[in-house]
């Protein structure tokens, strides 16, 4: 396993994404961050904290379990997970750790649209590794990391893994 980004680099990427979100949206009005569980939810929280620090206002964030809307063998059957933030007419920014095929993001969009109709949906990812299977691209990217399909990109976060890093296996 080779570390590509350490904790300091990861923090810088999150800071840069937070600034880009503020700039692109001309502030924070009407923004809601929706993090894909698990690491995307923690990234959304960190982004919300950074944005709040820069803009001196709070930005709502929530986690979403997208398994209900998956189109592969990982799909779980059951009740639709709840979201406790109003998304109607908002600028929803989906947050995830790694963008790969695009299927996870498609499931997240299906989930979001099942709750409400946002004004816009944007995508923020810590790592874009390429190899898209669907026409999905990120609006905010921490690091573009060209990989082979055989390689594994591993994002570690202190909240789950006790360390912040991005590695390739």
Secondary structure, DSSP 8 states (H G I E B T S, - for coil): -EEEE-HHHHHHHHHHHHHHHHHHTTSSTTEEEEEETTHHHHHHHHHHHHHHHHHSS--EEEEE--GGG--STT---SS-----S--TTSEEEEEEEEESSSHHHHHHHHHHHHH---SEEEEEEEEE----SSS---SEEEEE----TT--EEEE-HHHHSS-EEEE-
